[in-house]
């Protein structure tokens, strides 16, 4: 059965103008001139023999007919866009763009990547590193691994790795100072901080010293550099067994106290639900979750 429909351009022009109640903003969205939008809307009104807008010098309003037509058009165009996107994504397994925290990528992901490539040789990974949460609306990123509590608007998140924190230092640094037998003794020396002072303050609160004054020390914005600073004898650092176990085994670092800070933070793999329609994104997310269960 043949459908008697107006030209698609006139329907798109009306839908954009009706959503914005502005020919100017509709023109910006559609990348055409305001005159072109006005012409397309007038063409649709002539086709329907109905006025869709009440035009006044400073205000654009929908008529009763415009109000009836708008929601149908919005839903229909959204459905068309969704189906087209799904059809395009079915063939786009190949490249998955990931934002990762550098320390997580170096210590957790890198040793496991060969397993993923063996399982999914057709999936390529493009990895970008940064600690901040991803704005999936503005950034061209498919999937992210972010440190936090797992609550980010508009995304699904799955915990991958929790961290513990305890004080470490190099043997050389400890040997150059009087023996450290009390918690407060560390605060008399340089403490190395990961991003800010909060982790050390939280550790001291946990061991019963909430009012301790910390001597100023270095602040690092990358955990890998913090760990290297501790190895190089720059001071005491709070580190996680997940990131320094090899250094503890080799003797490059020594655990100063056994008391461990547990937090409700963790590394999460996250993305908007719509991204999981791409097979490559879904496969990498599921693989990471499975790896985390193996190493839990």
N, C-alpha and C positions, 0 to 999 in steps of 0.2 A: 504494500500500500504506500503510495507516494505521499510524503509529508509536505504540506504547504506551509513553509516557514519563511520568515524574513531572512535577509542576508545575515550571516553570522557576525560580520563586523558591526552591524547596527545593534545587534543584541549585546555584544561585548561593550560597545560604547555606552549603551543605556545602563547596563549592569554596573559599570565602573562609576558613571556619573551619579547613579542612584545610591550607591554605597557611600560615596563621598559627599553627596549633595553639592557637587561642584564640578562644572565642566573643566575648570583649570586643573584640578587635582586628578581628574580622570585622564586628561590629556597627558599629564606627567607620567602616570602609571602606564599608559598605552604607548608612550613615546610618539605621540602625534601632536598636532596643533589643537588649540581650543576650538578653532573654527571647524576642524575636521570632526571632532566629537559632536559639536552642535549640529553639524550637517547630518551625521549618522543618526542621531536621536530624532531629528526632524523627519528623516526618511522613514524611520520605524513608526513614528506617529502617523505619518501619511499612509503607510501600509496598513496600520490597524484602524485608521480613521478615528483615533482616540488620542486625547492629550494625556501625556504621561507625567508632565511636570507643570507646576504652577511657577512661572518665571516672574521674578521681581528684581529690581536693580541690585539688591544686596542679599537676596535670599532665593534659594531653590528648594521647592517642596514637591513631594510626590502627590499626584492625584490618586483617587481611589483605584484607577486602573494601574497606575504605576506601582502602588503598594501590593496589588495582587500579583503583578508580574515579577517583581524583584526577587522574592524568596525562591520562586521556582527556578529562575535563571541562576541564582547563586548556587543552589544545590546541584543543578545540572552541570554548570561549568566546573564546579569542584569535583564532581564525579568524573567528568571527562579528564581533568588534570590528573586525578589520582590513578586512573586506569593507564593513561599514557606513561606516567612515571613508573608504574609497576612493570609495564611492558619494556621500558628502557632498562630498568634495573635487573630484569631477568637475564640480560646478556652482559651485565657489568660486574661479574664476580671478581674480575682480575685484580684491580688495585684497591687496597683498603688503606685509608689515611688515618693514622693513629697519633694522638697526643699522649705522651708518657712523662711521668716524673723521672728525671735522669737517674737517680739512685735506684729506683725500682727497675728501670730498664736494664741498668748495668748488672745488678746483683740477682734479680729474680728472672727477668725475661730472657736475657741474652743466653744463659746456659741452656735454655729449653727450646730455643727457636728451631734448632735442627729437627726436633720431633714434629713441630708444626709443618715445616716444609716437606717432610717425608709424607705426612698425612694429606696435605693439601698443596701439591706442587703447582696447581694452576692459580693459586692466590699469591699476589705480590703485596708486600707491606711497605708503605711509605711512612717512616716514623719521625715524628717531630717531638722535641723535648721542651718541657716547661712545667712549672709547678702549679700554675694558676688553673682554675676550673675553666672548661671550654664553654664558650657561648656558641652553641650549635646552630643558632639562627644566623649569626653573623660570620662564623668561621667555617671554612670548607674542611671539616673534620668528620670522619665517620664514627669514630670510637675513641674513648679517652680512658686513661687510668689516672685517677685523681685521689689524693689523700684527703680524707675528711670523715664526716659522720654518715655519708651516704645519702644525704637529702639535698638534691638539687632539682629545681623546678623543671618539669617537662622531660625528665629522663628516667630510664630504668637503670638501677645500679645493683651490682652484685659484689659482695666482699671477696677480695682475692688474698689479702695478707694483712694480718694484724701485727703490730710491733710491740716489743717490750724495750724498756730503756734502763740502762745501768751505766755507772761511771767507769770509764776506761782511761788508760794513759800508756805511754810507751815505757818500757823498762828503764831506758836511759833517763827519762824525765823523773821517774820515781826515785832512781838511785841518786839523783843530784839534789834531793831534798830530804829533810827528816822524815822518818816513817809516818805514813798517814794512818792513824788509828781511830780518829773521830771524824764524823761527817763534816763538822764545821771547819776542820782543818783545810779541806779542799777549797772552801770559799775564800781562804786567805791568798790563794794563788789564782792565776789566770784560768778562767773557765771558757771553754769553746762552746759557742751557742749556734744552734741550727735555726736560723731565721729570726729568732728573738730570744728573750730571756725566760719565756714562760715554761719551757720544759724543765729547766733546772729548778725554777721556783716550785713547780709541781712536785718534782722529786723530793725536794727538801720538805715540802708540806707533808708528803707521805711518810717521811722518816721522823716526823715530829718536830721540825724546825721551821714553822711557818713565817717567822719574823726575821729570818737570817738576811744579812746584807751581803750581796754578792760583789766581789771585786770585779771591776769592769774587765771584760775580755773581748775576744774577737767574735764577730757575728758573721757567719757564712750563709750564703743563700743556696748552697748546694751541699747535700749530705756527703757526697763523694769527697769534696774538698775538705769538709770538716774532718772526716776520717783520716785523710792524708795529713792534716794538720796535727792530729793526735799522734799519728805514727812518727811524724817529724819532731815530736817533743815540744809542741807549742803550748800544751796545757792539758787539762782534764776535759773529756768530752762525754756527753751522754749518747750512747749508741745502742743499736739493737742487734741482737744475736743474728738476725737474718742478714745483716749487712757486714758484721765484723767477725763471724765465726771462723773464717779462714785465717784472719789476722790473729785471733786468740790462739788458734791451734799452732800457728807458726811461731808464736812468741813475739810478734811485732807489737802486739798490744796486750795489756794485762787488765783483768777485771779488778777494780779497786775495792768495790763492795758488792755483796750479793744482792742487796735490796734492789728490786726491779719496779719501775713505774709502769703500771698498766693503764691504758687509756681506752676511751670508746671510739678512738679514731682508727681508721684502717685504709688500705688502698682498695679502691673500688674500680671495677670496669663498668663504664656507663655510656649510654647513648640514648637518643630519642627512640621510642618504640618503632617508628616508621623506618629507621635505618636498618632494623633487623630483617626487613623484607629482602635486602640484598644478601644472597647466599654467602658471599665472602665475609661480610661483617658478622653475620650470625655464626658462621663456622669459627671465626677467630674468637668471638666472645665465648662460645660454648667450650672451645678448646682451653681458654684461659681458666674458666670456671672448673673444668675437669682437672687441670694441672694443680689448681689451688687445693682441690680435695685430695689429690695424691700426696701433696707436701704438707698437709695440715698436721 
